[in-house]
Amino acid sequence: MLSRLSFNTQKKLIIFLFVSVPLLLLLTFAYYPALELFRISFTSWDGLSPDRTWIGWDNYKEVFSNSSIFGVFKHNLAYFVVGIVQNILAIYFAVVLNSKLKGRNFFRLLLFLPYILNGVAVAYLFGYVFDTTNGSLNYLLGQLGFGALSETSWLGNGSFVNYTLASIGLWRFMGFNMVIYLAALQSIPSDLYEAASIDGANGWKQFVHITLPNIYKIIELNLFLTVTGALEVFDLPFVLTKGGPAGASETFVMKIIETAFQFNNYGLASAMSVVLLLFVVIVLSIQRFLLNRKGE
Amino acid sequence: MQRSSRVWDSVKYLSLVIAAFAILFPPYIIIVNAFKTKEEFQTKSSISLPDSFLNFSNFGAAFKSADMTTAFGNTILIIGVTLVLNILIGSAFCYAVGRFNFKFKGAILGLFLFATIIPSITTQVVNYKTIQALDLTNNLMGPVLIYVGADILQIYIFLQFIRNIPYELDESAMLEGASLFRIFRSIIFPLLAPATATIVILKTISIYNDMFIPYLYLPRPEHVVVSTSLMRFFGVNSGDWQMISSAILIIMIPTAVLYMFLQKYIFAGVTSGAVK
């Protein structure tokens, strides 16, 4: 039946049908909310009432002046610091697993394994590992003779709880970064290394002068993923510590969710979302800019 | 030269063994404790082996009390519907965009490209209201709509792929009188199969592992999914680690098994997804 229509009509029909649905979804669930966030952020809306009083920049003043809101980014910083370590480890293991090695595939498989496991399950898994009295980490430390360390409350001490949590992130995502680095390493032509070893360059020199420059873009990509990941941390602290002890492990996204859905302060929550959105957009725009500049 | 490379070899293996230990130690603890009885758990150290690896009583109890039948049912339903819609809509869009020229095509593609930098975690405050207005809160289709609408990974994967399918195939089918719908359905869509497979695997894992969206949109017990069932279960049984261990294992196993069989596709998919 359709084949009786001219190709031109068919083409128009296809373009309209096949493009309008995804476009409508994109506008509804990505662009509309982004714009609406800006609008709500200038009001004192509680999420329910028809009353949306325009209060100008008050919400933004609150976000930046109230240290219990903006100060929470200090907690996110821990995830960034650990994320850098994570990238260094990922590059190291990518290089190791890219060389000739017995059991290479096994280790590759193993190091990536945590990434595909359910995040909530991983959180509780470490809840057990880090438990103060029953926890297996403290047990292990005790057996190894670190008696003093073995009574540490890994998730109950405000001064390093974020590092404990971020180390779970390292466990979970190091393999993911590694797989991306591995793909980059495999695309470096091997004759570069052959030529270098004929010229007498040792392994370290080859790493610095061939490997690093060739995966520079991918390092950049991974670092930006680390930054945006650190800004958007939510599930680990939410599941494991509920932000405790005494708010020491609350992250910015947890604050947003709490402000909107517990305190019904949609205006303030929107302003916070806008701030986070802008941070991420700025970070990613810098990345795109750097990428494009190199591409020229 | 010879000696330094031997040292380097031992460093490599040593570091890999340490990494393997660090990765396997937490799951090991869960596995040994999931098979322990309450008594065993209290008398033995947490890293010792259980008396028997055939003691499945914790698993049965956890499966029942965490209502995992409902949780797995709901999760599978959400994943299934999301995948069908995602693949249909995504492949159709990429056919239209990859094969034809039309007004505003560049602008529309630009919109899709730019949307990747809007972090979806920030827009939930508004999306929640949209889902509410559509009367889809406390409805499994709410999260489906969010997953279908907000994530556009499939479009990148399909677009990359469709460019490598020669246009001559379309042309010869047109000469034989096939309609464009038919060309899409019988020629292009089947040829996209490898891309479809990648999308199925990546999305299954990411939806299965997601907690944020179901937590926000499906608060009722009858809409529990895998991630939220574990949270509920932990709330009731906290401290009962041998029970929690078995619940954690039940939830970890499906993706781990999937991974064992589909590792190659997963590696490839993760790489192309990240470097989009």
Interface residues (C-beta under 8 A of the other chain):
Chain A: L2 S3 L5 F7 Q10 K11 I14 I15 L17 F18 V19 V21 P22 L23 L25 L26 T28 F29 A30 Y31 Y32 P33 A34 E36 L37 I40 G47 Y92 F93 V96 S99 L101 G103 F107 L109 L110 L111 F112 L113 P114 Y115 I116 L117 N118 G119 V120 A121 Y124 L125 F126 G127 Y128 V129 D131 N134 G135 S136 Y139 L140 W171 F176 V179 I180 A183 N202 G203 I218 L221 L225 T228 E232 F234 D235 V239 V253 I256 I257 A260 F261 Y266 A269 S270 S273 V274 L276 L277 V280 V281 L284 S285 R288
Chain B: M1 S4 S5 W8 K12 S15 L16 A19 A20 A22 I23 L24 F25 P26 P27 I29 I30 N33 S45 S46 I47 I89 G90 A92 F93 Y95 A96 V97 F100 F102 I108 L111 F112 A115 I117 I118 P119 S120 I121 T122 T123 Q124 V125 V126 N127 Y128 K129 T130 L145 I146 V148 G149 A150 I152 I155 M174 G177 A178 S179 L180 F181 R182 F184 I205 Y208 N209 D210 M211 F212 L216 V226 S227 T228 L230 M231 F234 W241 I244 S245 I248 I251 M252 T255 A256 L258 Y259 Q263 I266 F267 V270 T271 A274 V275
